[in-house]
Every structure is written in C-alpha cells, then in structure tokens.
Amino acid sequence: MAPPTAIDLQSVSDTQVATISGPLSVNGVSARRNKAPKMDGGLVAASSSEMFKGPGYGKPKAKRWDHRLNEESKSRKPTAIKGVAKYLKNPGIISLGGGLPSSEYFPFERIDIKVPVPPNFSEEDTKASGVITSIGKHDIAEGKGLFDIHVALNYSQATGTAQLLRFITEHTEIVHNPPYRDWQCCATIGSTSALDMAYRMFTTRGDYILSEEYTFATAVETAAPMGVRVIGVAMDAQGMLATSLNDILSTWDEAARGAKKPWLLYTVPTGGNPTGATQPEQRRREIYRVAQKHDLYILEDEPYYFLQMQPYTGPNAPDIPPPASHAQFLKSIVPSLLSMDVDGRVMRMDSFSKVLAPGARVGWITAPEQIVERFVRHQEVSTQSVSGFSQMALYKLLDETWGHAGYLDWLINLRLEYTKRRDVICHACEEFLPSQVASWNPPAAGMFHWIKINWRLHPQASSMPMLDIEDEVFHVAIERGVLCTKGSWFRAEADGGTDMFLRTTFASASADNIQEAIRRLGEALRAIFKL
C-alpha cells in the first residue's frame, strides 16, 4: 500500500489550517494533504495539530480546566527565545538572534535505514526484501524530500517537528476522532516523561490521585517524591470498577483522610500493567460517567492499546480469522476514553515504545488546546523536544515509506504475533501450573500474564505472612531458573493487599523458553506448596 502523497514545503502563518470537513479515513489522507496549506518544515518551524486536523464543525469546545491546573503550571510563560523563531521564515532575513549551530558542523552527511515493506514484516523478509530509505543533510533545499538532517538535528519546537506531528495528528483523528473541536497533539519523549509533567501540572503536595489498585509502579514512584499519594480503586478481570471509583469519591472524608477529595484519575485501560486487564467499552463509559459526576480529569495511559489480541480460544482450537481490512481492524479495538470525551477531560498518552521501539523515546499526548499549551510551556524548558534522530527515523518509516495504511498493516501484524505469544503462555500454564494454587484469566491485550497464587494453601499460611510467602515463591522460582515479578510491587497503596499475584510477560522470550519457564515455575510452586 502506497503512502499518502507528499505535500510541498512552504512557510505559512500559524493560523492557516486545512478547511476540509468530515471524519478522516486512511484513504482520505492524501486528499486532505493535497488541499491543505503548504507546510513549513524549516528550522525551528512552529507546528500545531491545528495545521493538520479537520475543523471539527458541529463539535463543542472542551471545558476549561483553570480550576484543576496548579500554580506551577499557571505561572509558566512562553520562552522568549523559542518565540523569535517565527521570524526565521521572513524572506531574506539573516539570523543573528538564535543560538542555532550551523549544520555544516554536524558530522552526518547521510543516514540510511533499512525497513520492511508491508505486508512482509519479519526479520527474514526485511533482510531479503526491505527497502533502504535515506535522509541527507540538505534534502529540503535540494528538493529531495520534506525533512533532512539540517532541520532534524537542530533545535526544534516542543510540540515536535511539523513532519512528525502531522502524521501523529492524522493517526489520532483516524483512530479516535475526539468528539470536541479544540483537541491537539504534542510529541513527547515517552509516556513516563509525559506523566511526570502531568503530575507537575495538576497536583500539589498532599494530594491524592486515583488509580487501579494494581498499577504501573512508576506512576506511584513518580508521584511519591512530589508528596502525592495514590489510592487504589478495586478491580475485576476487566479492570477498574466504576462502582468502586464512585464509592471512594462519594464517601470521601477530608478530615479522616487529611486531604481534599481527589479529582485526578490515572488509568491504563488496555492490557494494563501489571494485570493485563482490558476495560471493555461499557466499563469505559461507566468510568467516564463517574468522572463527569465528580468532575475528574483523566490521564489515559495507553502504551498497549494496539496490542489488543484475537480472542483466546484455548488449546487446539482453530484460530479466529484476523481483521480483513483496516476499517474492520479499527472497529475491532475497544474505543478509547479519548473517543468518548465530549468534555475534554482526558489527556491521552500514546507511545511508539511498545509497537515500534522503546529506545526511540517518542510518544505524544492528546488533550484540549488549553492543556496542551500548558504542557508545551513545561516541555520547552525541560526535555525541549524529541530526539531529532528519532523523529527522522520515524518520519522516514511511517510517513514516507509506510503511510497510514502501512502502519495499520504493521499493527495488525503485531496483533497476530502477540496473539501467538499469549496463546503459548496460556497453554503452558494450563499444562504445567498446579491448578490447586494457580489461576489466571487470558489477557485480551498487552504483554503481561497475571497469575493469582492461593497463598492460603501454603503449609505455613497460618503463621507466615503473605508477603513472606510471596518472597519465598519469588526466590525459589529464581533458584529453579525463572524470573517473575512480585505482584505486591504494583500495589497503588503500600499495604500489600490480601491476595497474592505474580506478573509474567510473554513479550520477548521465545515460545520454547516461555514453555520451559512456566514448567520451572510449576515445579517451584509444587515444591513450595508440597503438592
């Protein structure tokens, strides 16, 4: 599938935007680009999703969130030096004002990258039939492309370069089509950095935030030094329970808690880390309604969103046919909270880490214009911008080589590959783990398999604390040659909980090694529980 037609490069004012209306589809990208104003992709060029998205006729504007932004965020001002970059596009201007080094001293003349061609994505296919895409130092000036080393490896705006931001914005509109008008995207160096900045924008020392009772450990560890505590919301096999969320908020006692009622919700709705739980559409709508009732702002962290797998059918069952088209694939994935967000109360954090490469350190947020503007003010004095090497590589891969159709082909391929891996670990658990003490639910998304251990059947359960039994399981498993992760490490609240879990991953080990690892874990459990 050919990528969208490229558009010419030309400076435009910051207020010029495309005026094409209607929802964006993969097949509609080329037409939109051809009708859009020409893009300024030069040095430190201003970039905004407004330049690339549809106008959103008929959609409401997002609510204002002044009452949720903290004083640190409200006090941030645009950086003066970044602001003067807008004059660089003035015809004939000679710049002595910015601290941009000359690219003649960049020791890179050309970078070649070999990448797969859809639908041949395997390592073997890429070696045999992949294409080499090149980027030179002065491709823009020489009319060879829309991006080059001269631009990518110099300073850029905190939103990300126009070249990459265009693709991210189009992708967001194709997949989520946010139901309010003034949404924007901003490139990040990954969701962990984005989360840290979000905490710095919204929270104050002494606050509580809400999350799943078992959550991404870094989310808790990032909040702790800020003096922000996390309260866990009860879960079931489908993730966070809206009823528990509502109960916590409806019965909050500020005097007893020593803190005001929490209003910031952090959630990993799809393939959650560590539990692998995925909130179905109805659950997400219930959570969103609770957020509206209590005026919550939601941080939707979705690194595993496109690792939604085929339904688990059990050993020796026939495979379920994969999606037959891009439209069918997009219809098959659970709608995001962003796609339901009529109020603009969701900051969605996306990442290429789990679907392309974590070392690229590239992600993006999507949120109302007001929130993105505050985020940009923070980012331009901290991380400044995404690595130019990463932006070049992703632009050449996603925009110039694959296009949106090819990227969706890649995501469908990942879906099928992760389905195979998930099936291997589930089959191995059914074969090797003692069902008397180990139970699990096959994950529908992500890269984690969450195994519940009935610690109460331990021979010394009456006198041995659960966390000591967990520690014994952890170390005996290591002695047997398999490394798992303690479930207690992921508790939102540092109380250990009352149930015991192990987190395993099927993301990287080979099928044979996954099976052998689960066999060893089974041996460890039988030895510990005297089975």
C-alpha positions as CSV (number, residue, x, y, z in Angstrom):
1,M,0.0,0.0,0.0
2,A,1.5,3.3,-1.1
3,P,2.0,6.1,1.5
4,P,0.0,9.3,1.2
5,T,1.1,11.8,-1.4
6,A,3.6,14.2,0.0
7,I,2.8,17.9,0.0
8,D,5.2,20.7,-0.9
9,L,7.1,22.6,1.6
10,Q,6.3,26.3,2.1
11,S,6.0,28.7,5.0
12,V,2.5,29.5,6.2
13,S,1.2,31.7,9.0
14,D,0.4,30.0,12.3
15,T,-3.3,30.5,11.7
16,Q,-3.6,28.7,8.4
17,V,-5.3,25.4,8.6
18,A,-6.9,22.9,6.4
19,T,-10.6,23.5,5.8
20,I,-11.7,20.1,4.7
21,S,-14.5,18.8,6.9
22,G,-15.7,15.3,7.7
23,P,-14.1,12.4,9.6
24,L,-10.7,11.3,8.3
25,S,-10.1,7.9,6.9
26,V,-6.9,6.2,5.8
27,N,-7.9,6.7,2.2
28,G,-8.8,10.3,2.8
29,V,-5.3,11.4,4.0
30,S,-3.9,12.1,0.5
31,A,-6.8,14.3,-0.5
32,R,-6.7,16.3,2.7
33,R,-3.0,16.9,2.4
34,N,-3.3,18.0,-1.2
35,K,-6.0,20.5,-0.3
36,A,-4.2,21.8,2.8
37,P,-2.0,24.8,3.0
38,K,1.6,24.0,2.4
39,M,3.6,23.0,5.4
40,D,6.5,24.9,7.0
41,G,9.0,22.3,7.8
42,G,12.1,24.5,8.2
43,L,14.4,25.3,11.1
44,V,12.5,25.6,14.4
45,A,9.3,26.0,12.5
46,A,6.1,26.4,14.5
47,S,3.9,23.3,14.4
48,S,0.4,22.6,15.7
49,S,-2.2,20.0,15.2
50,E,-4.5,22.8,14.0
51,M,-2.5,22.8,10.8
52,F,-3.3,19.2,10.1
53,K,-6.6,18.1,11.6
54,G,-10.2,18.6,10.4
55,P,-12.0,21.7,11.5
56,G,-14.5,19.8,13.7
57,Y,-17.6,21.5,12.5
58,G,-20.5,20.9,14.9
59,K,-18.3,19.6,17.7
60,P,-18.3,21.5,21.1
61,K,-15.2,23.1,22.5
62,A,-13.6,21.5,25.6
63,K,-14.4,22.6,29.1
64,R,-12.0,25.0,30.7
65,W,-9.7,23.4,33.3
66,D,-8.3,26.5,35.1
67,H,-9.7,25.1,38.4
68,R,-7.6,22.0,38.0
69,L,-4.2,23.4,36.9
70,N,-1.8,24.1,39.8
71,E,0.1,27.3,40.5
72,E,3.3,26.0,38.9
73,S,1.5,25.3,35.7
74,K,-0.4,28.6,35.6
75,S,2.8,30.6,36.2
76,R,4.7,29.2,33.2
77,K,5.3,31.7,30.4
78,P,6.4,31.1,26.8
79,T,10.1,31.1,26.4
80,A,11.3,34.3,24.7
81,I,14.0,32.6,22.6
82,K,11.6,30.0,21.2
83,G,9.2,32.8,20.3
84,V,11.6,34.6,18.0
85,A,11.8,31.5,15.7
86,K,8.7,32.7,13.9
87,Y,10.8,35.4,12.2
88,L,13.1,32.9,10.6
89,K,10.5,32.4,7.8
90,N,10.6,36.1,6.8
91,P,12.0,36.2,3.2
92,G,15.6,37.3,3.1
93,I,16.1,37.6,6.8
94,I,19.6,36.9,8.2
95,S,19.5,35.5,11.7
96,L,22.0,36.6,14.3
97,G,19.4,36.1,17.0
98,G,19.1,32.4,17.7
99,G,21.6,30.0,19.2
100,L,21.3,27.5,16.3
101,P,24.6,25.9,15.4
102,S,25.4,25.6,11.7
103,S,24.6,22.2,10.3
104,E,27.9,22.3,8.4
105,Y,29.4,21.1,11.7
106,F,27.0,18.2,12.1
107,P,29.2,15.2,11.3
108,F,26.4,13.3,9.5
109,E,26.0,13.7,5.7
110,R,23.5,10.9,5.1
111,I,21.7,8.3,7.2
112,D,20.4,5.1,5.6
113,I,17.8,2.9,7.3
114,K,16.5,-0.5,6.0
115,V,12.9,-1.1,6.8
116,P,10.3,-3.7,6.0
117,V,7.7,-3.2,3.2
118,P,4.1,-4.1,4.1
119,P,3.0,-6.9,4.4
120,N,6.4,-8.5,4.7
121,F,7.4,-7.6,8.2
122,S,9.5,-10.4,9.6
123,E,13.2,-10.0,10.2
124,E,13.9,-12.5,7.4
125,D,11.6,-10.6,5.0
126,T,13.2,-7.3,5.8
127,K,16.7,-8.7,5.2
128,A,15.6,-10.1,1.9
129,S,13.2,-7.5,0.5
130,G,13.3,-4.5,2.8
131,V,13.9,-1.1,1.3
132,I,16.7,1.4,2.2
133,T,15.4,4.8,2.9
134,S,17.9,7.6,3.1
135,I,17.9,11.1,4.5
136,G,20.6,13.6,3.6
137,K,21.8,16.8,5.2
138,H,20.1,19.2,2.7
139,D,17.3,17.2,1.2
140,I,14.8,20.1,1.6
141,A,16.9,22.7,-0.2
142,E,17.8,20.2,-2.9
143,G,14.2,19.3,-3.4
144,K,14.7,15.7,-2.5
145,G,12.3,15.5,0.5
146,L,10.4,17.2,3.2
147,F,12.8,16.5,6.0
148,D,16.5,16.5,6.4
149,I,19.5,16.3,8.8
150,H,19.9,20.1,8.6
151,V,16.4,20.6,10.2
152,A,16.0,17.4,12.3
153,L,19.3,17.6,14.2
154,N,19.0,21.3,15.1
155,Y,16.7,22.7,17.8
156,S,13.0,22.3,17.3
157,Q,9.8,23.4,18.9
158,A,8.5,21.4,21.9
159,T,5.4,20.2,20.0
160,G,7.6,18.2,17.7
161,T,8.6,18.8,14.1
162,A,5.8,19.5,11.7
163,Q,6.8,16.5,9.7
164,L,6.1,14.0,12.6
165,L,3.3,16.0,14.2
166,R,1.3,15.8,11.0
167,F,1.4,12.0,11.0
168,I,0.6,11.8,14.7
169,T,-2.3,14.2,14.4
170,E,-3.8,12.4,11.4
171,H,-3.4,9.0,13.1
172,T,-5.2,10.3,16.2
173,E,-8.1,11.6,14.1
174,I,-8.3,8.4,12.1
175,V,-8.4,6.1,15.2
176,H,-10.1,8.2,17.9
177,N,-11.7,11.3,16.2
178,P,-12.1,13.2,19.5
179,P,-15.7,14.5,19.9
180,Y,-14.7,18.0,20.8
181,R,-13.3,20.6,18.5
182,D,-10.2,22.1,20.1
183,W,-8.1,18.9,20.7
184,Q,-4.4,19.0,19.9
185,C,-1.4,16.6,20.0
186,C,2.1,17.2,21.3
187,A,5.1,14.9,20.8
188,T,6.8,13.6,23.9
189,I,9.9,11.6,24.8
190,G,7.6,8.9,26.1
191,S,4.7,8.4,28.5
192,T,6.8,8.3,31.6
193,S,8.0,11.8,30.9
194,A,4.5,12.9,30.0
195,L,3.1,11.5,33.2
196,D,5.7,13.3,35.3
197,M,4.8,16.6,33.5
198,A,1.1,16.0,34.0
199,Y,1.6,15.5,37.8
200,R,3.6,18.7,37.8
201,M,0.7,20.5,36.1
202,F,-2.2,19.2,38.1
203,T,-1.1,18.1,41.6
204,T,0.0,19.8,44.8
205,R,1.9,18.2,47.7
206,G,-0.5,16.4,49.9
207,D,-2.9,15.5,47.1
208,Y,-4.3,12.0,46.4
209,I,-4.7,10.7,42.9
210,L,-6.8,7.7,41.9
211,S,-5.6,4.6,40.0
212,E,-6.2,0.9,39.7
213,E,-5.4,-1.0,42.9
214,Y,-2.6,-2.7,40.9
215,T,-1.0,-0.1,38.7
216,F,2.1,0.8,36.8
217,A,4.7,1.0,39.5
218,T,6.4,4.1,38.0
219,A,3.2,6.0,38.3
220,V,3.3,5.6,42.0
221,E,7.1,6.1,42.3
222,T,6.9,9.3,40.2
223,A,4.2,10.7,42.5
224,A,5.8,9.9,45.8
225,P,8.7,12.4,45.8
226,M,6.1,15.1,44.9
227,G,4.2,14.3,48.1
228,V,1.3,12.9,46.2
229,R,-0.3,9.7,47.3
230,V,-2.2,7.1,45.2
231,I,-5.4,5.5,46.3
232,G,-6.3,2.2,44.6
233,V,-9.7,1.6,43.0
234,A,-10.9,-2.0,43.2
235,M,-10.6,-4.2,40.0
236,D,-12.0,-7.3,38.5
237,A,-10.9,-9.3,35.5
238,Q,-11.9,-6.4,33.2
239,G,-10.0,-3.7,35.1
240,M,-11.1,-0.8,37.2
241,L,-14.6,-0.9,38.7
242,A,-16.6,2.2,38.2
243,T,-18.7,1.3,41.2
244,S,-15.6,1.3,43.4
245,L,-14.4,4.6,41.9
246,N,-17.8,6.2,42.6
247,D,-17.9,4.8,46.2
248,I,-14.5,6.2,47.0
249,L,-15.4,9.7,45.8
250,S,-18.9,9.7,47.2
251,T,-17.8,8.7,50.7
252,W,-14.5,10.7,50.8
253,D,-14.0,12.2,54.3
254,E,-11.5,15.0,54.1
255,A,-11.0,15.2,57.8
256,A,-10.3,11.5,58.1
257,R,-8.1,11.3,55.0
258,G,-6.3,14.6,55.8
259,A,-6.6,15.6,52.2
260,K,-9.1,17.1,49.8
261,K,-11.2,14.9,47.6
262,P,-9.1,13.5,44.7
263,W,-10.0,14.6,41.2
264,L,-7.1,13.2,39.1
265,L,-7.6,9.7,37.7
266,Y,-4.6,7.8,36.2
267,T,-5.6,4.6,34.4
268,V,-4.1,2.1,31.9
269,P,-7.4,0.9,30.3
270,T,-5.9,-1.6,27.8
271,G,-3.7,-4.5,28.7
272,G,-2.9,-2.8,32.0
273,N,0.5,-3.2,33.6
274,P,0.7,-5.4,35.6
275,T,-2.7,-7.2,35.4
276,G,-3.2,-7.4,31.7
277,A,-6.8,-6.4,32.3
278,T,-8.7,-4.5,29.5
279,Q,-11.7,-2.4,30.2
280,P,-14.5,-3.2,27.7
281,E,-16.4,-0.3,26.1
282,Q,-19.2,-0.3,28.6
283,R,-16.8,-0.2,31.5
284,R,-15.0,2.8,30.0
285,R,-18.3,4.6,29.5
286,E,-19.2,3.9,33.2
287,I,-15.9,5.3,34.3
288,Y,-16.3,8.3,32.2
289,R,-19.8,9.0,33.6
290,V,-18.3,8.8,37.2
291,A,-15.6,11.3,36.0
292,Q,-18.3,13.6,34.9
293,K,-20.3,13.2,38.1
294,H,-17.3,14.1,40.3
295,D,-15.5,16.4,37.8
296,L,-12.4,14.2,37.4
297,Y,-9.6,14.8,35.0
298,I,-8.4,11.6,33.4
299,L,-4.8,10.6,32.5
300,E,-5.4,7.8,29.9
301,D,-2.1,5.9,29.6
302,E,-2.3,3.6,26.6
303,P,1.1,2.1,25.5
304,Y,-0.6,-1.3,24.9
305,Y,-3.7,0.0,23.0
306,F,-2.6,-1.6,19.7
307,L,-1.6,-4.8,21.4
308,Q,-5.2,-5.9,21.6
309,M,-5.2,-9.5,20.6
310,Q,-7.5,-12.1,19.0
311,P,-9.9,-13.7,21.4
312,Y,-8.4,-16.6,23.4
313,T,-10.0,-19.9,22.3
314,G,-7.9,-22.5,24.2
315,P,-5.5,-25.3,23.2
316,N,-6.1,-27.0,19.8
317,A,-8.9,-24.6,18.9
318,P,-8.9,-23.1,15.4
319,D,-7.6,-19.6,15.0
320,I,-10.1,-16.8,14.6
321,P,-9.6,-15.0,11.3
322,P,-7.7,-11.8,11.5
323,P,-9.3,-8.4,10.5
324,A,-9.9,-8.4,6.8
325,S,-9.4,-4.6,6.3
326,H,-8.2,-1.5,8.1
327,A,-11.8,-0.5,8.8
328,Q,-12.5,-3.9,10.4
329,F,-9.3,-3.7,12.4
330,L,-10.2,-0.3,13.8
331,K,-13.7,-1.4,14.6
332,S,-12.4,-4.4,16.4
333,I,-10.4,-2.5,19.0
334,V,-12.1,-1.2,22.2
335,P,-13.0,2.5,21.8
336,S,-10.7,4.8,23.8
337,L,-11.7,7.2,26.6
338,L,-10.5,9.9,24.3
339,S,-13.1,8.9,21.7
340,M,-15.8,9.3,24.3
341,D,-14.5,12.5,25.7
342,V,-17.2,15.1,25.0
343,D,-15.9,17.4,27.8
344,G,-12.2,17.5,27.0
345,R,-11.4,15.9,30.4
346,V,-9.0,13.3,29.1
347,M,-5.2,13.6,28.5
348,R,-4.4,10.6,26.4
349,M,-0.7,9.4,26.5
350,D,0.3,7.4,23.4
351,S,3.7,5.9,22.8
352,F,5.7,4.1,20.0
353,S,7.6,2.2,22.7
354,K,5.5,-1.0,22.6
355,V,4.7,-1.0,18.9
356,L,7.9,0.2,17.3
357,A,10.9,0.6,19.7
358,P,11.2,1.8,23.3
359,G,14.7,3.2,22.7
360,A,13.2,5.7,20.2
361,R,11.7,7.6,23.2
362,V,8.8,9.0,21.2
363,G,5.2,9.4,22.2
364,W,2.6,12.0,22.2
365,I,-0.3,13.4,24.2
366,T,-3.7,14.4,23.0
367,A,-5.7,16.9,25.1
368,P,-7.6,20.1,24.8
369,E,-5.8,23.1,23.5
370,Q,-5.6,24.7,26.9
371,I,-3.9,21.7,28.5
372,V,-1.6,21.1,25.6
373,E,-0.5,24.7,25.7
374,R,0.4,24.4,29.4
375,F,2.2,21.1,28.7
376,V,4.3,22.7,25.9
377,R,5.3,25.5,28.3
378,H,6.7,22.9,30.6
379,Q,8.3,20.7,28.0
380,E,10.1,23.6,26.3
381,V,12.1,24.3,29.5
382,S,12.7,20.6,30.4
383,T,13.0,18.0,27.7
384,Q,12.7,20.7,25.0
385,S,11.9,18.3,22.1
386,V,12.0,14.8,20.9
387,S,15.3,13.5,19.6
388,G,15.9,14.6,16.0
389,F,17.4,11.2,15.1
390,S,14.2,9.5,16.3
391,Q,11.9,12.0,14.5
392,M,13.9,11.5,11.3
393,A,13.7,7.7,11.5
394,L,10.0,7.6,12.4
395,Y,9.2,10.1,9.6
396,K,11.0,8.1,7.0
397,L,9.4,4.9,8.2
398,L,5.8,6.0,9.0
399,D,5.1,8.8,6.6
400,E,7.4,8.4,3.7
401,T,7.6,4.6,3.4
402,W,4.5,3.0,5.0
403,G,1.9,5.7,5.2
404,H,-1.1,5.3,7.4
405,A,-2.2,2.2,5.6
406,G,1.2,0.5,6.0
407,Y,1.3,1.5,9.7
408,L,-2.1,-0.1,10.3
409,D,-0.8,-3.2,8.4
410,W,2.1,-3.3,10.9
411,L,-0.3,-3.0,13.9
412,I,-2.4,-5.8,12.5
413,N,0.7,-7.9,12.2
414,L,1.6,-7.1,15.8
415,R,-1.8,-8.2,16.9
416,L,-1.4,-11.6,15.4
417,E,2.2,-12.0,16.7
418,Y,1.2,-11.1,20.2
419,T,-1.8,-13.4,20.0
420,K,0.6,-16.3,19.3
421,R,2.7,-15.4,22.2
422,R,-0.2,-15.0,24.6
423,D,-1.5,-18.4,23.5
424,V,1.8,-20.0,24.2
425,I,2.0,-18.8,27.8
426,C,-1.7,-19.6,28.5
427,H,-1.3,-23.1,27.0
428,A,1.9,-23.6,29.1
429,C,0.1,-22.5,32.3
430,E,-2.7,-25.0,31.6
431,E,-0.2,-27.8,31.1
432,F,2.4,-27.0,33.9
433,L,0.9,-25.0,36.7
434,P,-0.8,-26.7,39.6
435,S,-4.5,-25.6,39.4
436,Q,-4.9,-26.1,43.1
437,V,-2.9,-22.9,43.8
438,A,-2.6,-21.0,40.5
439,S,-5.3,-19.4,38.4
440,W,-5.4,-16.8,35.7
441,N,-7.5,-15.0,33.1
442,P,-6.1,-15.0,29.5
443,P,-5.2,-11.4,28.7
444,A,-7.0,-9.7,25.9
445,A,-4.3,-7.1,25.3
446,G,-0.8,-6.1,26.3
447,M,2.3,-8.2,27.2
448,F,1.6,-9.4,30.7
449,H,0.0,-12.5,32.2
450,W,-1.2,-12.1,35.8
451,I,-1.2,-15.3,37.8
452,K,-3.1,-15.5,41.1
453,I,-1.5,-17.7,43.8
454,N,-3.7,-19.1,46.6
455,W,-1.2,-18.4,49.3
456,R,-3.7,-19.6,52.0
457,L,-2.9,-23.2,50.9
458,H,0.8,-22.8,51.9
459,P,1.7,-25.3,54.6
460,Q,2.6,-22.4,56.9
461,A,-0.1,-20.0,55.9
462,S,-1.5,-19.8,59.5
463,S,1.8,-18.4,60.8
464,M,3.6,-17.0,57.8
465,P,2.6,-13.5,56.4
466,M,1.5,-13.4,52.8
467,L,4.4,-11.1,51.7
468,D,6.9,-13.7,53.2
469,I,5.2,-16.4,51.2
470,E,5.4,-14.2,48.1
471,D,9.1,-13.6,48.7
472,E,9.6,-17.4,49.1
473,V,7.9,-18.1,45.8
474,F,9.9,-15.3,44.1
475,H,13.3,-16.7,45.2
476,V,12.5,-20.4,44.8
477,A,11.4,-19.6,41.2
478,I,14.7,-17.9,40.6
479,E,16.5,-20.9,42.1
480,R,14.6,-23.1,39.6
481,G,15.7,-20.8,36.7
482,V,12.7,-18.5,36.1
483,L,12.3,-14.8,36.9
484,C,8.8,-13.5,37.6
485,T,7.8,-10.2,39.3
486,K,6.1,-9.9,42.6
487,G,2.5,-8.6,42.4
488,S,2.9,-6.6,45.6
489,W,5.4,-4.3,43.8
490,F,2.5,-2.9,41.8
491,R,0.1,-2.0,44.6
492,A,-1.2,1.5,44.4
493,E,-1.2,1.6,48.2
494,A,1.7,0.2,50.2
495,D,-0.3,-2.3,52.1
496,G,0.5,-5.4,50.3
497,G,-3.2,-6.3,49.7
498,T,-4.8,-9.6,50.7
499,D,-4.2,-11.6,47.6
500,M,-1.0,-12.8,46.0
501,F,-0.1,-12.5,42.4
502,L,2.9,-13.0,40.0
503,R,3.4,-10.9,36.9
504,T,4.9,-12.7,33.9
505,T,5.5,-11.4,30.4
506,F,5.3,-13.1,27.1
507,A,6.8,-10.2,25.1
508,S,10.3,-11.3,24.4
509,A,11.2,-14.9,25.3
510,S,10.9,-17.5,22.5
511,A,8.0,-19.9,22.5
512,D,10.2,-22.7,23.7
513,N,11.6,-20.6,26.5
514,I,8.2,-19.4,27.6
515,Q,7.1,-23.0,27.9
516,E,10.2,-24.0,29.8
517,A,9.9,-21.0,32.2
518,I,6.3,-21.9,33.1
519,R,7.3,-25.5,33.6
520,R,10.0,-24.4,36.0
521,L,7.5,-22.1,37.8
522,G,5.2,-25.0,38.1
523,E,7.9,-27.1,39.7
524,A,8.7,-24.3,42.2
525,L,5.0,-24.0,43.2
526,R,4.7,-27.7,43.7
527,A,7.8,-27.8,45.9
528,I,6.7,-24.8,48.0
529,F,3.1,-25.9,48.5
530,K,4.0,-29.6,48.9
531,L,1.9,-30.7,46.0
